Amino acid sequence: MSTDCKSAPARGTISNFKILTSNFYLLFPYLCPLMTEQAKQYRPLQKMFMEVPGRYDLLNRMLTWRFDENWRMAAVKKILKDEPDRILDLCTGTADLLLRIAKKAKNDTDLTGLDYSRLMLEIARQKAERKKFEKINFIHGDAADMPFPDNHFDAIGIAFAFRNLTYKNPDQQKFLKEIHRVTKTGGKFVIIETSRPKNKLMKALFNSYMKIAVGKIGGKMSGHKAAYRYLANSARNFYTANEVCDLLKGAGFKTVTYRHFVGGVAALHVAVK
Ligand SMILES: C[S@@+](CC[C@H](N)C(=O)[O-])C[C@H]1O[C@@H](n2cnc3c(N)ncnc32)[C@H](O)[C@@H]1O
């Protein structure tokens, strides 16, 4: 069941404050060491995505106890609900979301996956070929500057990369504006991402799991300690579901609803332009 978004109370100032400080960094990078540090925080991930994690898919399955598959399927259902003609999987990675969409979509659906890691895209292409989905377009590009006209996609999906685009990311507003631009009026943007449990016990369990299993064990297994430490920290401190609603509404989406999974460790947001 989906929940209507409520405005986020305590951290309601986040969007304004963070936007201000993030852009301040862009104007005065050398005068503001704190902001420089803030901008650096998402860089280890870029390196990791460029180097390609041979074990990336496997680690995803393991660290989420395979729950990620169900969450992705819930996103696929929302994306395909109104039989869209043109779909984008933003930050497609190894195309885990896109291939599930391809399997369920009608035959003539135009499917595109975009990512800035050529190596991730190569794995995605190979997986698509193996599964005989030759018609998918894989595009190397940046989510901040996409090679698509305005009002282009009926539906855009993003799985486990929205945090990367928005958490302490100085380009947060650029990404949101760009996503809104390429979404058709009446089209939707569907996000599956980690979230923040409300219940105190769940929150404590989630935080410990992130710190130990993802931060420490994931870091060791992947060989990318800094990146997995970042993943764990960003998940523990990411926006609440209502704060994500505020971000999306701030970017111009008219209606936003969300649904939590497993006590709030993940959330599915649907924003309509
Ligand atoms: C955590 S992975 C998620 C991949 C995939 N969506 C999934 O469900 O497994 C994040 C992906 O986002 C991509 N990415 C991050 N920032 C990006 C940007 N600004 N533009 C394009 N791709 C980006 C990375 O290269 C990586 O493949």
The ligand as an SDF file (V2000), in Angstrom:
LIG
                    3D

 27 29  0  0  0  0  0  0  0  0999 V2000
   24.7460    1.2450   -7.0180 C   0  0  0  0  0  0  0  0  0  0  0  0
   24.8440    1.1640   -8.7710 S   0  0  0  0  0  0  0  0  0  0  0  0
   23.2070    0.7030   -9.1800 C   0  0  0  0  0  0  0  0  0  0  0  0
   23.1320    0.0380  -10.5100 C   0  0  0  0  0  0  0  0  0  0  0  0
   21.7960   -0.5350  -10.9210 C   0  0  0  0  0  0  0  0  0  0  0  0
   20.8020    0.5010  -11.0860 N   0  0  0  0  0  0  0  0  0  0  0  0
   21.3030   -1.6040   -9.9820 C   0  0  0  0  0  0  0  0  0  0  0  0
   20.1340   -1.6420   -9.7140 O   0  0  0  0  0  0  0  0  0  0  0  0
   22.0890   -2.4420   -9.5440 O   0  0  0  0  0  0  0  0  0  0  0  0
   24.9200    2.8440   -9.2020 C   0  0  0  0  0  0  0  0  0  0  0  0
   25.1680    3.0740  -10.6950 C   0  0  0  0  0  0  0  0  0  0  0  0
   24.9910    4.4470  -10.9360 O   0  0  0  0  0  0  0  0  0  0  0  0
   25.9460    4.8750  -11.8940 C   0  0  0  0  0  0  0  0  0  0  0  0
   26.0600    6.3340  -11.7330 N   0  0  0  0  0  0  0  0  0  0  0  0
   26.3440    7.0120  -10.5990 C   0  0  0  0  0  0  0  0  0  0  0  0
   26.3320    8.3320  -10.8350 N   0  0  0  0  0  0  0  0  0  0  0  0
   26.0200    8.4960  -12.1420 C   0  0  0  0  0  0  0  0  0  0  0  0
   25.8420    9.6250  -12.9780 C   0  0  0  0  0  0  0  0  0  0  0  0
   26.0110   10.8570  -12.5130 N   0  0  0  0  0  0  0  0  0  0  0  0
   25.5020    9.4290  -14.2660 N   0  0  0  0  0  0  0  0  0  0  0  0
   25.3530    8.1840  -14.7590 C   0  0  0  0  0  0  0  0  0  0  0  0
   25.5310    7.0680  -14.0240 N   0  0  0  0  0  0  0  0  0  0  0  0
   25.8470    7.2150  -12.7280 C   0  0  0  0  0  0  0  0  0  0  0  0
   27.1860    4.0800  -11.5340 C   0  0  0  0  0  0  0  0  0  0  0  0
   28.1090    4.0000  -12.5900 O   0  0  0  0  0  0  0  0  0  0  0  0
   26.5780    2.7250  -11.1730 C   0  0  0  0  0  0  0  0  0  0  0  0
   26.5100    1.8780  -12.2780 O   0  0  0  0  0  0  0  0  0  0  0  0
  1  2  1  0
  2  3  1  0
  2 10  1  0
  3  4  1  0
  4  5  1  0
  5  6  1  0
  5  7  1  0
  7  8  2  0
  7  9  1  0
 10 11  1  0
 11 12  1  0
 11 26  1  0
 12 13  1  0
 13 14  1  0
 13 24  1  0
 14 15  1  0
 14 23  1  0
 15 16  2  0
 16 17  1  0
 17 18  1  0
 17 23  2  0
 18 19  1  0
 18 20  2  0
 20 21  1  0
 21 22  2  0
 22 23  1  0
 24 25  1  0
 24 26  1  0
 26 27  1  0
M  CHG  2   2   1   9  -1
M  END
$$$$
